[in-house]
Amino acid sequence: MHAVRNIKLCTKDCLCLFVCPTGATNTETGQIDADKCLDGCRLCVDACPSHAISLVYDRYPEVKRKTSDVQSALESLLDNKVVQEAIALSVAETSEGTAKKLATALAKSNRILAEDCARESGYLIAQSDAVRQLLASMLDQPYGEDFPADAVSQLLELL
């Protein structure tokens, strides 16, 4: 973990220069030398009056793969949230006042939860296997004349 400085926030108070035990901070260039920075030291972070310095991880933990049961449950929940969002939107269109506000809020809430489920299922990462499988399955199903099969094929090739 090393320190980084947001130049836009830095007010050049230079307290970081005085507290850094290794001289990793440089206010002339605005950079903090990650090689000199002590792992997790945070003296400069705590001293900075403009909160322009923060710590950044050097390594991130490996993301654990979800079991097929969890994956299936997420996809089911995603489908459910999409249906609930559509229902809430139709209620909002035909309502007034507080009922309309409540239905609109429910629609937004369901959208956010659906997006979370999609992300956790791997669908919001364009290069994921889930997206490739989804696109391939879309080409196998007849959707009608308006369906942009060429665009789906091209997108699948690009991934």
N, C-alpha and C positions, 0 to 999 in steps of 0.2 A: 504494500500500500504506500503510495507516495502522494505528495501534495501537488496541486495544480492551482494556478491563479487565473481568475476571470478578469482580464484586462479592463473590460467595460466597467466593472465594479470597483477596481482598484483606485484609491484616492491618493496613492503614493505617500502614505503616512510612514511607511518604512519600518514599522515595528517588527516586521518579520525578519529584517536584517539583524536586529539586535538579539532576537531570541533563538535564531537558528544555530544549533551547535556545530553544523558542518559547513555553513556558508553556501548552502544549496540555493538560497533565494537570490535573485538578481533583479533589482527594480529598474535597471537601465533597459534591459531587454524584455522585462516582464515575465521571464521564464523562471521556472524552478527546475533545477537539475535533478532529474529522477534518480540518477546514479549516485548522487551525494545524499539524497533524502533518506532519512532513517525510517524504516518500516513502522508505520503507525505512530510516529513521534507526536505529531499534531500541535507542537508548540506554536508554529506560525499560524495555524488555523485558529487557535484560541486567542492569539494576540492581535489578529487583524481586525481593526475597528470597522472596516467597511465590508466585512464578511466576503472578501473576494477570493479567499483561499479555502479549498476543500480537499478532502482526501479521495483518491481514486484507487480502486482495487487493481492489483497487477494480475491476479488470477481470479477466475470465477468458477464456482462449482459446476460440475458436469450436470446437465439437465437429465433427470431420470425419465426413462420411457414409461408411458402409462400402459397398464395391462389392458387386454382387450375388453375386459368387463368395464373398466373405467372409461375407456374410449367409447364404448357402446352407450354407456350411461350419459356421457357428455353430448354425444350426437343426438340422443333421444331428448335430452333437456333442451338442446339447441332448437330442434324441431318444435318442441312445445312452446318455447319462448317466441318463436317466429309467429306461430298461430295466435298466441296471446297478444302480441303486438298488433297484428292485423285486426283482431276483435276490438281492442282498445281504440285503435284509430277509427274504426267504423262507428263506434259509440261516440267518440269525440266529434265526428262530422255531423251527427244527428242530435247532438245535445247542446245545451246552453249553460252559461253560468258556471257554478261550482262543479257540476257533473262533467262539463266539457274540460275544465281544468284538471280534474281528477283523472279522467280517461286519457288526456294528453300526457300527464305525468306517468301513468301506468304504461303507456306505449313507450315512452322514453326509457323507463326502467327496464322493460322487457328487451328493448333494443340493446341496452348496455349489457345486460346479462347474456343475451344471445351472442354478442361480440366476444364476451369473456369465454363462453363455452366454445366458440369457434376457434379462438386463439389457443385455448388449452387443448383442443382436439387437433391442432396443427393445421387448420385451414387458413389462417391468416399469414402463414409463411409461404410465399408463392412457390418456393422450390421444394416444399414438403411432398412426401409420397402421397399424403391424403389429398392434396390438390391435384396431383397428377392422376390419381385414381378417379377423382370426381370428374375431371375434364374428360377422361377416357370414357367413363360411364355416360356422360352427356352425349358423346358422339354415337353411342350404341342405341340410345333411345330416340324414337321419333318425336320431335317436339313441334313439328309443323313447318310451314313454308318460311315463316319469319325468323326461325332460329338461325343464328349466325354460325353455322357449322364450320365454315372456312376460317372464321376468326378463332373459334375454339381450337381447331386443328393447328393453326399457326401458333397460338399461345402454348399449346402442348409441346410443339417442336422447340420453342424458345426456352422452355423450362428444361 
